[in-house]
Amino acid sequence: MPITFTKKAVQEAADPRDEFFLQLPGRREVDVYHDETGEPRRMAFEWTLFSVVAKSARLDRNPTYNRILGGCVSGGGSSGSWGDGRARVLWRLSDSLTPGACWSRSIYAPAGTVMQADVEELSVGFNLNIPPPYRLKAGKYRGSTTFRIGPGGDFDFGNDVSNLSGDSLTINFELDVQHAFMFEFPPGSDRAVLEPRNGWQAWLAGGKAPQRIYRDLPFRVWSTGPFKVYKLCQHDMGAHCAIRSDEGEQVAVEVAMSLPAGIQHRGQAVERLQLPTGRFAALQFEAAMPTLNRPGQLHFEVGRSDVQAMLKHPGSTYAGQVTVVFDAEL
C-alpha cells in the first residue's frame, strides 16, 4: 500500500502507543454498483494480515523485530538483516471483525531504549465477502471506500510518527461477474409435432376426440446467474402464438417451461410456467444455486376447444413458428 512513515518507539513504554504501534480498522460494508444498471450490491471488507519492511540503524534497535503484543500474533515468515538493520515482519490480526491494537518490541533492546524505524513498505491481507455470484448479474460492479490515516484514524500508528506519506487511503473495488449460460437441446428439437397422448390411432379407429394435443421438448441447462425468457410468434393470437392451416384457420398454442429446482421465478419453483410474448414482457429467473447440466422442458399444447375446431377440418395441416429466447444480457 502507498503508506510510508517514520516511527520513534520507546522500548517497554507505559503507553503502547509510544512503542511500534498499529491499530487497523474493523470490518466495513462497501456498496458496489453495476456499470450499466447502477444496481447496488453490498459486500463486507476486513483486514486480516499486516506486513512491514522497517529499517533502523541496527537490527538490535529495530522495534519491529520481533516480539508482538496486543491484538496480533506472528503470521510467520519474519526475517531481519544485521547488515542494514532492516526487518521484514508479518502480523496476523487475532480478530479481524473488531481488531485490537497491536504493538511490538525489540527482542534485544533494554527497557527505555529509544529506537527509530523507517517504514519503507506496508502490505496487508484482507477478506472480501461478496454476495453469492449466482445472484449477481453479469457485468462489472465498482465501488470504493476511504480510510483515514493518523492519530485517531482508521489506520493509527500511535505517537511520535513523522514523514507520514498521506492522511487517507482509498480502496477501489471492481468485481467482474461472468456466468456460465447454456441450453442444450437434442437433435430434431427445431420441429415439434403436436399429437394426443398415444398418438392418433384411437381417434382414427372411431374413439373419443382427444382432450389436447401437445409436445414436450427436453433440454439440459447450465446456468450460474439470472436470465430472462420470452417467446416470439410467427402468428400472434392474443397472448398466445398460433398455428395456422393452409385454409387460414388458426388455433392458439400454449407455450410453457419447466426448469430444475436450482432456478426460480419470484422465489417459486418453475413448473409449466406460461411464457409471455416479446422482450418487454420477459420473465426473469434467478439462481437459487448454480445449475449445471440439469434437465428442463418446453411444453407446447393446444387445448380441448381448439382441438375440437381442428377436427372439423380433417386432412388439414396446421403449422407455425415459435421462437423461445433465453436472454442472459439483463
Secondary structure, DSSP 8 states (H G I E B T S, - for coil): ----EEEEEETT-SSGGGSEEEB----EEEEEEETTT--EEEEEEEEEEEEEEEE-SSGGG-TTSEEEEESEEE-S--EE-TTT-EEEEEEEES-SSS---EEEEESSS-TT-EEEEEEEEEEEEEEEE---GGGS-SEEEEEEEEEEBSTTSSBB--SSEES-S-SEEEEEEEEEE---EEEE--TTTT----B-TT-SHHHHTT----S-EEEEEEEEEEESS-EEEEEEESSEETTEEEEEETTS-EEEEEEEEE--TTEEETTEE-SSEE--BSGGG-EEEEESS-EEEEEEEEEEEE-HHHHHHHHTSTT--EE--EEEEEE---
